[in-house]
Amino acid sequence: MVLPRELTAYASIDRALPTMNGKAALLDDKRRLHLQDGPIDLIIEADGSPQEVRAAYCQAMTFFDGLLLMLAGELPFLRSSTHIGGKLPTGPVARIMTQAVIPYCGQFVTPMAAVAGAVAETVLAALVNNRNLSRAYVNNGGDIAYFFGPGSTYTIGICTNPITRAMGASIRLRAEDQIGGVATSGWRGRSYSLGIADAVTVLAETAAKADVAATLIANAVDLQNSPKIKRQSASDLSPDSDLGQQQVTIDVAPLGHAERQTALRAGCKFANTLHRSGLIKTAFLNLQGQSIIVGETTSLTELGSSHEKNPPLNQPKADVLVGTGYLLKSRPEQEGQII
């Protein structure tokens, strides 16, 4: 993509959108930018003066153009777990993906576990580079990277129902919280999972770190050898999957209370390890109506019941709705307890 010289002279952002590989368009609100190329689908929003936002969006588009091709060139490396801890790849996204999974090299994981978060993170870096913005985010299919200017905040809604998109809790993030990324993983999501969690939402220092942690915590929420869980080889479902012959979850029958407790506590144990080591800030683990919270919960706001079919009347407006989890309580004393 070649940006026209007169780009910065345009008075509105939508007129400034150039032709590029993939698609670029402002959404109907004329505030958010949509970038899409193959499987990468981004929603971007920046707050600042019109001139600064326009320039930031152009920077994001410049970086985004050709990003998929750059990643494709390094796929053999990124789909393998054997390179972790060795030589880093050359591309900026691939390097962040690999660095994000290095702390987990003792278990099976490939850099692809961090791909969505790493893409969001690097596009955000291009967006805000040398720009004067009050805040910004890049949402890559639910894995989100955030930028906070001084004094800025974001209110994030945790989805309680994947059908109604009801919001069961909100999280108010501030610049001083040092949370730069939120990611969600689970067997019902867009990627394969080795576990049975409906959704695990993680808050971390960066989007790539949140992404890989959500993936691996969701894998840990599991019941071994249960006849209620159907699995299939990842390579049978998708021949080019980085998971190879790993057995991924394709269906989970209704579980009893004790079974849900056992599975969630397995994930909670692993999540607590990550929290103590500083790899995550907070994790929300959700399975068939039961939830566990691990980590810092003081910024949560309880909204309603996990069984409600519609959002509660007092539901506040969220800047971003993430995840497909169930009700998350806000009281710190319930941290690590099944609710």
Number of C-alpha atoms within 10 A of each C-alpha: 13 9 16 11 7 8 16 16 9 13 12 13 21 16 12 20 21 18 14 17 18 15 16 20 18 18 13 8 7 12 16 19 23 18 22 18 18 10 10 17 17 25 20 24 22 25 17 15 12 14 16 18 22 22 21 26 23 21 20 22 27 19 17 25 21 16 19 18 12 15 17 12 11 14 14 10 18 25 19 17 20 13 17 22 14 9 9 15 17 10 14 14 24 25 16 22 28 28 17 27 24 17 14 16 14 8 10 12 22 26 27 24 26 30 26 27 32 33 30 30 29 20 26 27 18 19 29 23 13 11 15 16 20 17 20 22 26 31 28 26 19 26 30 32 32 27 25 21 14 11 10 14 19 20 18 20 25 27 26 30 22 16 9 12 19 27 34 27 26 27 18 16 20 19 17 11 14 16 22 23 28 31 33 30 33 31 23 18 16 10 12 22 28 24 28 28 30 25 31 31 30 30 28 26 19 24 33 35 29 33 32 29 31 31 27 24 32 32 24 23 32 24 17 9 8 10 9 12 19 15 16 15 17 22 16 13 13 12 12 11 17 21 24 17 13 18 18 24 23 19 14 19 10 11 13 9 11 9 14 23 19 14 19 28 21 17 25 26 15 18 31 20 13 21 17 11 10 11 20 27 23 22 31 29 33 30 23 19 17 18 27 24 27 26 20 16 21 11 15 21 19 16 20 21 19 23 13 15 13 15 20 14 8 8 17 15 12 17 13 15 17 24 28 26 33 29 27 31 24 20 14 15 9 14 17 21 14 18 15
